[in-house]
């Protein structure tokens, strides 16, 4: 059975008219399961044992240490205790400040409705305890000069659940009647083949030039006039014909003779001169007259066909000015 509260009326003063209002005094102790919370300090000085002995005379007592509650090693069953008694030393109360709200929440959940919380041996510790209790959901009943503060859990705690069956059913809003004309216009707006959208014939967009079939590439004939060069993926034989004509054609080398005149050579001779120019720095001369020109070179001279150059100069042939 949870403890019941006693109320009394405050007497009115003769000089000041104060309306009578019931003031809550203290909770009357009653039988019911109790929870005793202590610490190693209060267990050593005997205050925790004396608290348990006094409570066991009238009720069943469950014992816990405060550090096990803070470490979540012990969980309090919800709404199971008619009263909770906390006995710590003033130093331990001050050390409890950072986690005070966490402890009060656990104690509020373990108390029955109208259950009382008794905090003993406060002295001057925890000056903000009444405000912390109020913020947690307790109602502060009294504070004695001996350092004891008594608070009570309300009959309807913020943690208590409300049955959905008892909740009044909310009225459902009436649905508006849809306008059929507006619904049809909205449907036609998102329709691809709306009646208001004229259709376009794709065939009418083509011209006579678009309808003409492209002419096929005719087979290449040697000596016949040509209108273009061979395509990249040529299939008419024009690419092979151009390659053959290129191999048979001659190249005119500017300054290709000894006297500096132009000289006409074949493609094979052009390739030989390119290879000779590439290997010229590596070739060695036995007579030392190779730089003078073809008139002073041997028949097997690697510089044969190259223009005259200065001793030690790198031989370069510019084929960018070739003329066919």
C-alpha positions in Angstrom: 0.0 0.0 0.0 1.4 3.4 -1.0 1.6 6.1 1.7 -1.1 8.7 1.9 -0.6 12.4 2.2 -2.0 14.6 5.0 -3.2 18.1 4.2 -4.0 21.0 6.6 -5.4 24.5 6.0 -3.2 27.6 6.5 -4.7 29.9 9.1 -5.5 33.4 7.8 -3.9 36.5 9.4 -6.0 39.3 10.9 -4.2 42.0 9.0 -3.8 40.3 5.6 -6.7 38.5 4.0 -5.2 35.3 2.5 -7.6 32.7 0.9 -7.5 29.4 2.5 -5.5 26.9 0.5 -4.6 23.3 1.4 -0.8 22.9 2.0 0.9 19.5 1.7 2.8 18.6 4.9 4.3 15.2 5.0 3.5 11.6 3.9 2.2 9.3 6.5 4.3 6.1 6.7 2.4 3.0 5.6 3.2 -0.7 5.0 4.6 -1.6 1.6 7.8 -2.8 0.0 10.7 -0.4 0.6 14.0 0.2 -1.1 17.1 1.1 0.9 20.0 2.6 -1.0 23.4 3.0 0.7 27.1 3.4 0.1 30.3 1.9 1.5 30.8 5.0 3.7 27.3 4.7 5.4 27.7 0.9 5.6 30.9 1.4 7.5 29.6 4.0 10.0 26.5 1.9 10.7 23.9 4.4 9.4 22.9 2.1 6.5 22.4 -0.9 8.9 20.3 1.1 11.3 18.1 2.3 8.4 17.5 -1.2 7.3 16.7 -2.4 10.8 14.1 0.3 11.4 12.4 -0.4 8.0 12.3 -4.2 8.5 10.1 -3.8 11.6 7.1 -2.9 9.5 7.7 -3.9 5.8 9.8 -5.9 3.4 13.1 -4.2 2.5 15.2 -4.5 -0.6 18.8 -3.4 -0.5 21.0 -1.8 -3.2 24.2 0.1 -3.4 24.1 3.4 -5.3 27.1 2.6 -7.5 25.4 -0.4 -8.9 22.4 1.7 -9.9 24.5 4.3 -11.6 26.5 1.6 -13.5 23.3 0.0 -14.6 24.4 -3.3 -12.9 20.9 -3.4 -11.2 17.6 -2.3 -12.8 14.7 -1.3 -10.6 11.4 -3.0 -11.5 8.8 -0.3 -12.5 6.3 0.9 -9.9 7.4 -1.7 -7.3 8.3 0.2 -4.1 6.1 2.3 -1.8 9.1 4.2 -0.5 12.8 4.6 -1.3 15.3 5.6 1.3 18.7 7.0 0.3 21.5 7.1 2.9 24.8 8.6 1.7 27.5 10.7 3.3 27.6 14.5 2.5 30.8 14.0 0.5 29.2 11.3 -1.6 26.2 13.5 -2.3 28.4 16.2 -3.7 30.2 13.7 -5.9 26.8 12.5 -7.1 25.9 15.9 -8.7 27.0 15.1 -12.3 24.8 12.0 -12.3 22.1 13.1 -9.9 19.4 13.4 -12.6 20.1 10.0 -13.9 19.6 8.5 -10.4 16.4 10.4 -9.8 14.9 9.1 -13.0 15.5 5.5 -12.0 14.0 6.1 -8.5 10.9 7.8 -10.0 10.3 4.8 -12.3 10.7 2.3 -9.4 8.2 4.1 -7.1 4.5 3.4 -7.0 2.1 6.3 -7.6 2.1 8.5 -4.5 5.3 6.7 -3.3 7.7 8.7 -1.2 11.5 9.3 -1.6 13.4 9.9 1.6 16.9 11.4 1.2 18.8 11.2 4.5 22.0 12.8 5.9 22.0 15.7 3.6 23.3 18.4 5.9 24.4 21.2 3.6 25.1 19.0 0.5 23.1 19.3 -2.7 21.6 22.8 -2.4 19.9 22.4 -5.8 18.3 19.1 -4.9 14.7 20.5 -4.6 14.8 21.9 -8.1 16.3 18.7 -9.5 13.5 16.7 -7.9 10.9 19.0 -9.4 12.4 18.8 -12.9 12.5 15.0 -12.6 8.8 14.9 -11.8 8.7 14.6 -7.9 6.7 16.8 -5.6 8.8 18.1 -2.7 6.9 17.5 0.6 9.2 18.6 3.4 12.8 19.2 4.4 13.8 18.8 8.1 16.6 20.4 10.0 18.2 17.0 10.5 19.1 16.9 6.8 16.2 14.7 5.6 14.2 15.7 2.5 11.0 13.9 1.5 9.5 14.0 -2.0 6.5 12.2 -3.5 5.8 10.7 -6.9 2.5 12.1 -8.3 -0.5 9.9 -8.8 -0.2 10.4 -12.6 3.4 10.5 -13.5 4.8 11.6 -16.8 6.1 8.1 -17.2 2.7 6.4 -16.8 1.1 5.1 -19.9 -2.3 6.0 -21.2 -4.5 3.3 -22.7 -5.6 3.9 -26.3 -9.0 2.5 -25.5 -9.7 5.3 -23.1 -8.6 8.0 -25.5 -11.4 9.9 -27.1 -11.8 9.0 -30.8 -11.0 12.0 -33.0 -13.6 12.8 -35.6 -12.5 12.0 -39.1 -12.7 15.0 -41.5 -15.3 14.8 -44.3 -13.9 14.3 -47.7 -14.8 16.8 -50.3 -16.9 15.7 -53.2 -14.7 15.7 -56.4 -15.8 17.8 -59.3 -16.1 15.5 -62.3 -15.3 18.3 -64.9 -12.2 19.3 -63.0 -11.1 15.7 -62.6 -11.5 15.1 -66.4 -9.6 18.2 -67.3 -6.8 17.3 -64.9 -6.6 13.8 -66.4 -6.5 15.2 -69.9 -3.6 17.5 -68.9 -1.4 14.5 -68.1 -2.5 12.4 -71.0 0.0 12.1 -73.9 -2.7 11.8 -76.5 -4.9 14.6 -75.3 -7.7 15.6 -77.7 -6.4 19.2 -77.7 -2.9 18.3 -78.9 -2.7 18.0 -82.8 -0.7 15.1 -84.1 2.2 15.6 -86.4 2.9 13.2 -89.3 6.7 12.5 -89.3 6.6 11.6 -93.1 5.5 15.1 -93.9 8.7 16.5 -92.5 10.9 14.7 -95.1 11.9 16.5 -98.3 12.6 15.1 -101.7 16.3 15.2 -101.2 15.9 13.2 -97.9 14.0 10.5 -99.8 16.7 10.0 -102.4 18.8 6.9 -102.1 22.5 7.6 -101.8 24.6 6.6 -104.8 26.8 3.6 -104.3 30.5 3.8 -104.7 31.5 2.6 -108.2 34.5 0.2 -108.6 37.8 2.1 -109.2 39.2 2.0 -112.7 42.8 2.8 -113.6 43.0 6.0 -115.7 39.3 6.9 -115.1 38.6 10.3 -113.6 38.1 10.3 -109.8 36.0 12.7 -107.7 37.4 11.9 -104.3 40.1 10.0 -102.4 39.7 6.6 -100.9 37.5 6.3 -97.8 38.9 5.0 -94.5 37.1 1.7 -95.0 37.3 1.5 -98.8 35.7 -1.5 -100.4 35.7 -0.4 -104.1 39.5 -0.9 -104.6 40.4 2.7 -104.8 42.7 2.5 -101.7 44.7 -0.3 -103.3 45.0 1.6 -106.6 46.3 4.7 -104.8 48.9 2.7 -102.9 50.1 1.1 -106.1 50.4 4.4 -107.9 52.2 5.9 -104.9 54.8 3.1 -105.0 55.5 3.7 -108.7 55.7 7.5 -108.5 59.0 9.4 -108.3 60.0 12.1 -105.9 62.0 15.3 -106.7 64.6 16.2 -104.1 65.5 19.8 -103.9 69.3 20.2 -103.7 69.7 16.5 -104.2 72.6 16.7 -106.7 76.2 17.6 -106.0 75.9 20.9 -107.7 72.8 21.8 -105.6 70.3 21.1 -108.4 67.0 19.2 -108.0 67.0 15.4 -108.7 64.2 13.0 -109.3 64.4 9.7 -107.5 62.0 6.7 -107.0 60.2 5.9 -103.8 62.7 3.1 -103.1 65.6 5.5 -103.5 63.9 7.9 -101.2 63.6 5.3 -98.5 67.3 4.4 -98.9 68.3 8.0 -98.5 66.2 8.3 -95.4 67.9 5.2 -93.9 71.3 6.6 -94.9 70.6 9.9 -93.2 69.5 8.1 -90.1 72.7 6.0 -90.0 75.1 8.7 -91.1 76.3 9.8 -87.6 77.3 6.2 -86.9 79.1 5.6 -90.2 82.9 6.0 -90.5 84.8 7.2 -93.6 88.0 5.6 -94.8 89.0 8.3 -97.2 87.8 11.4 -95.3 86.2 13.0 -98.5 82.6 11.9 -98.0 81.5 15.4 -96.9 82.6 16.9 -100.3 79.8 15.3 -102.3 79.1 12.3 -104.6 82.0 13.3 -106.9 84.5 12.4 -104.2 82.7 9.4 -102.7 83.3 5.7 -103.4 80.6 3.5 -105.0 79.9 1.9 -101.6 80.0 5.1 -99.6 77.1 5.3 -97.2 76.7 9.0 -97.9 76.1 8.5 -101.6 73.2 10.5 -102.8 73.3 12.9 -99.9 74.2 16.6 -100.4 77.6 17.9 -99.4 78.0 18.9 -95.8 80.6 20.3 -93.4 82.8 17.9 -91.4 81.1 16.9 -88.2 77.7 18.4 -89.3 74.7 16.2 -88.9 73.1 15.3 -92.3 69.4 16.1 -92.5 67.2 15.8 -95.6 63.9 17.8 -95.6 61.3 15.8 -97.5 58.6 18.4 -96.7 59.4 20.2 -100.0 59.2 17.1 -102.2 57.5 17.7 -105.5 56.0 14.9 -107.6 
